[in-house]
Amino acid sequence: MTSLLIRNARPMGGETADILIRDGRVAAIGPDLQAEGVPEEQAGGRIAIPGLVDTHTHVDKGLIGYPWYVNEVGPRLIDKIDNERRVKRELALDPHIQSMRHVLQCLGYGTTLVRTHVDIDTEQGLAALEGVVETRRALAGQVEIEIVAFPQSGLLRRPGTVELIDAAMSAGADLVGGLDPCGMDRDPKGHLDAIFAIAEKHGKGIDIHLHEGGEMGAFSMDLIFERIRAHDMRGKVAVSHAFCLGMPDWNASQALIDQCAELDVPILTTAPPSREVPALKRLLAAGVRFGAGVDGFRDTWGPYGNGDMLERAMLLGMRNNLRRDDEVAMALDVCTTGGALAMDRADHALVVGGRGDVVLAEGESLADAVVSHAPRALVVTAGRVVARNGASLTVAP
Ligand SMILES: [Zn+2]
């Protein structure tokens, strides 16, 4: 927690103003602010936005620092999962080092709040969690990291995984993860009952990967809604991807979206161009909390991505056919303040009293900043300068 005066910025693309951060919080926004003894940074008329928020990524298993990964992986989900476990084993991938590289690259782009899913399985046990917990400790004060204990290889199909997820919740994980209850474990009731039981035992929330589309996804969503009611977990269960909310049967998908609003289920998207996705405007119109994320990148899953949430705002806009400036600003909000709200942070906004996370972006307007996504001149976390000219000040291992 520290203090900083940023001179001549344009908060949210508006009129030029100074931004004063005191003790980690935005204390004032206005012209010609005075603050004796507080260090100053010159924004040079750049646009100031809140810290970017990545609500869905995988920091423990990227291959940053390794040669380009030649992807020859089979088409099924299980091919990718089995291949990844093999590669991690063969490279003896260090989850702490890889997560440092991943998070610091994203910090250079201005991401100051992250929710990461971390693989928990019977092969590596809690090693990935321990590595990411170490990274969280090393980067405290620069970036906030929330950890989901994620059964990437399935929960019930590999006996012992339920116990490991349970142990992860006592070893630093913040949320219980899940994965395609029908498609992965072929036992949706067993899968969901297990993760809701662990969440209830530890008093934690849930974030489920749900790639299942159409009717199958709708069925899984229904089972999730049932359990939110039964366990009284309104507002505590998020669904990542939720492709079924983008299914063409708009009556059916709207009914699911309305349930998400009623039970306060945040939806977290990576806006992939290759899949039907929940529509941004429909979710926001229904009052559903909505965040975005870069997912994994530089990994064995696919060649795309770099960790930049400003670029993700552009992809989100393209995926949702958002063209007007005010619409592109909505996409940016999902990647900043809206995403933070989906993670229960109501104070992540560039307003007096808000958290002092500020990113200086290039552009004439917010939409220009999103579309250009040029290197960020400055990244500030709670009043502390943590990155300049696109690179974190802390050097990755
Ligand atoms: Zn994911």
Residues whose N, C-alpha, C, O or C-beta is under 5 A from the ligand:
A	BS01	ZN	none
